[in-house]
Amino acid sequence: MTIAVVLLIAMCAVVGALALYRKLVSQDEDDFVHLADSSNEVITKQVKMASKLKLIDRIGFVFTAATVAYGVALLSTWLYMGIVRPPQ
């Protein structure tokens, strides 16, 4: 059971690292919407940043869902083993 808990902690660390990475990447983000700016470079940069953040969000969602599912499965297994084999 110890290896399973270490794996869960590692998965939580990956999710936390992804959140921190997203925070660091989004610091350069331009929060204003440029619809008709004379500088096309600003719009292109904003589109690239949005696609990069979208990819990070998608990966983060998958890792978060997997971590939660694994944690619930681990908890339910631990509870089941506690019911089936009560401490002596």
N, C-alpha and C positions, 0 to 999 in steps of 0.2 A: 504494500500500500504506500510505502514511502516514495517509491519511484513515481507513482501516479500523482502524488502531491507535489513533488518536485517538478513534474511536467506541467501541472496546472500553474505553479508559480512562474515557470518559464514562459508559459503562454500569456499570463497576465503582464509579465515584463515586456513582451513583444507588443502587446496592445498599448501599454504605456509609452513605449518608445515610438510607436507610430503616432500617437497623439502629440507627443513632444515634437516629432519631426514635422507634423502638419502645422503645428503652431509656429515653428521656425520658418517654414516655407511661406506661410501666409503673412509674415511680417512685411514682406515687400509688396503685398497686394494693394492695388489701388481700389478703394471702396466706392469711387464715383463711377457711374455708368457714362461712358462716352459714346453717344449715339452718332453725332455728326461733328467730329473733331477734325480740324484741318491736318492734324498729325496722325497719319495712319499707323505709325509705330506704337503709339499709346494703345490703340485698339487691338493691334496684333499681340502686344505684350499682355494685355488683359485677357484675351482669349486663350493664350498659352497658359497663363496662370490658372484660369478657371478649369482647363482640361487637366492640368497637373493636380490640382486640388480634388477634382472629381475622381481621378484615379486613386489618390491616397485615401479618399473617403470610402471608395468601394473596397479596397484592400482592408482598410480598418474595420469596415462593417463585417466582412467575412471572418476576419480573425476574432472580432468581438463575439460574433454569433457562435463560432466554434469554441471559444473559451467558455462562454456561458453554458453551452450544451455539454461540454466535457465536465464542467464544474457541477452541473445538476446531476449528470450521470454518476459522477464520483460520490456526491452526497447521498444520492438514493442508494447506491451500492453499500456505502458505509452504514446507512440506516437499516437497510435490509439485513446486513450481516449482524448488526446489533440486535435485531429482533429474532433472527434465526438462532444465533448463538449468544445468548445472554451471558454476561460475565459471571464467573463462578466464585 
